[in-house]
Amino acid sequence: MAIRLTSSAPDFEENLAGLLSAKREDAADVNDVVAAIIADVRKRGDAALIELTARFDRQRLQPATLAIPADEIAAEIARVDPADKAALQRAADRIRAYHARQMPTDQSWTDPEGATLGWRWTPVDAAGLYVPGGQASYPSSVLMNAIPARVAGVGRLVVCVPTPDGVINPLVLAACDLAGVDEVYRIGGAQAIAALAYGTDTIRPVDKITGPGNAYVAAAKRQVFGRVGIDSIAGPSEVLIIADAGQNPEWLALDLMAQAEHDADAQSILLTDDPALADAVAAAVDALLARLPRREIAGASWRDHGAIIVTRDLSEAAAISNRFAPEHLELCVADPETLATECRHAGAIFLGAWTPEAAGDYVSGPNHVLPTSRSARHASGLAVTDFLKRTTVARLSPDALAAIGPAAVRLAAAEGLSAHGMSIQSRLDAQNRTSLE
């Protein structure tokens, strides 16, 4: 049974603090294991990938079979149910249309001193996209990672997806095809991240790595950061729902369990100002768990990490939500737009009872790769700009340098950087001589 809290209770702050600080991930330290894997891949390249894939995925490969060739991809895609392919196409179209609007524009202007300033945006040359395999596979994650990269103009898109026992979901390959992925490799884990970051004889390195994975993948991304860019270090998924009186308790229960069924460490939280609704949702969750196919996973998540909190009013619920800074925030209230103005910290906000978070996982359009573990306080979801770099541009005319240069010379002297000041002063002196001639 999920924890039940009431904001008016004397011990509420203490209990809420415990809920906010609770660790939801495996505490085992995987850093040493991951560091050894990365070092091995850097040293032995393809040979290390082949050995590690045999050990972890029970699949024997050769350098020539690390990549999934075009004919094999086409054969797997041919197995996809046409209805599934149509749904995937619909999702891809909507994701592409949404992210196309995120493309920033270059800027250039001349200020009053005569300096021409601005910036320009350029994509990274190559991006590596990690797609989980094993117990579950996620074609939707392929679309959410690859489409923004392609919209940004990334020239080379590489996917690494583990294929335990040689089995791959054909829909993952169909998603790769729809998103315009250039290369697909049947490797996973920390070794795949190492290969993307440092390269091997077969796999050329990339500039940025995105995509979710297990604790080993997350640790590997953290360790290769700096060599390459990364999107984020994702933790267990989470949803927080704010609901008022009159909402459908079964819908709310379904939304909570849709998150809980991801992982036993996922978190589902309901905030409501209506105690009767809190009771009805709790009962609806119990009834739903009795028939849910993934009830063992969802039940563990709800039991260990779930919560129902009764608040004094919706404004208090929004304030508590801001402290959680949830990955997904559903506002199932009569006036979600107004309440949304009070919700400052969330990875994604879903307005109204007819906007379930599950739709956002697939077809709404916004990205489902979002900040977790309260990092929405300072981070955003994956976007086109994650695959772009902003380069500043400046051009100073002689008059502009004359106008602003002396201040720079002064600041350089204050910092004790004489060559800096001389670099500017020499030009100012040359201009003064010219004006005297």
C-alpha positions, 0 to 999 in steps of 0.5 A: 500500500502506498504511503498516505499523508495529510498536509495538515498533520503535525508530522507532515513536513518530517514525512514529506522530507523522508519521501523527497530524500528516499533513494529509489535506485540500487545502491550498488556501486557499479563505477569500478566495473564500468571503468574496467569495461571502458578501459578494456574497450579503449584498449582492445576495441572490437575484441572487447566488444565481442567478448563482452557481448558473448558474456552479457548477451549470450551472442557470438559476433565478429567484427563484420557482424557487429553492425546490423546490415541493411538487408537484415533490417529490411527483413525484420521490418517486413515482419512488422504488423502494418497496423503497428507500422502505421502507429509508429509512422503517426508518432514519428510525424507528430514528433517531427512536427513538434521538434521542427518548431524548436529550431533556433535562428541565427542572429546578427546585429550592429550595436551603437558602438559599431560592433557587429555581434551575434551567434550561429547554430550548428549541429554536432557531426555525429550522435550515438543513440542508446536503445535499451534491450533485454526485458523490454525494448522501446521503439518510441525511444528511438523516435524521441532521440533520433528525430530531434537529432535529424531535425537539428541536422546531425550528419550521422546517427548511430544506434546501439541496441543490445540483442540478447540471444540474438533477438531484436524487436523488429519495431525498433528497427522500423523506428530506426528506419523511420527516423533516418538512422544511419548505422545500427549495432547489436551491442549494449551496456557500458561497452556500447557507450565506450565504443560510441565515445572512443571508437573501435576499428568498426565503430567510429566515435560520435560527438554526443550520446543520448538515450536511457539505460540501466545503472551500468549505462548511466555510469558509463555515460557519466564517465565518458562525459567530457570526451563526448556530450551526453543528454542526462543521467536518467533515474527511475521514471516518475509521475505526480498527479494533482486532482480535484474533486469530481475526477474519475478515480479509475482514470487516475489509478490507471495513470498512476499504474502506467508509470508504476509498471515501468520499473519497481523503482518508479514512483507514482504520487497523487496530490488532491484536496479531496479526501474522498477522491484519495480513498477512491483512487486507492481502492481503484489502484488495488482493484487494478493491480489484481488484474494488471499483467505487470502487477508484480512490478507495478505493485512493488513500485506502488508499495515501496515508492507510491504516495497519496497526499491530501492537501488543504487546497490546490495551491498547496498541492502545486507548492508540494509538486514544485518540491518534487520537481516531477518528471511528469506532472498531470493536472487533472483539475477543472482549470489546469491552465491556471494551476500550471502557472503555479507549477514551476518545476516539472519535466513535462506538464499534461493539462486536463483529464483527457491528457494522460501522460501515456499519450505523451510517451508515444504520440503527443509530440513533445519529447519523453526523454525528461529530467528525473530525480528532482532534476527538473529544478534545473534541467529540461527534456531532450530537445533539438538544441541538445544536438546543436552548438551555439557559436558566438560571432563578433566583428569590431570596426576600428571605431568600435575598438576605439570605443570599447577597447580602453575598458578592456585594456583597463580590465586586463591590467587589473587582472595582471594579464599584460599581453591581453592589454597589449594586444588591444592597445597596439591596435588603439595606438596604430589607429591613433597614429593613422588619425594623426597622419 
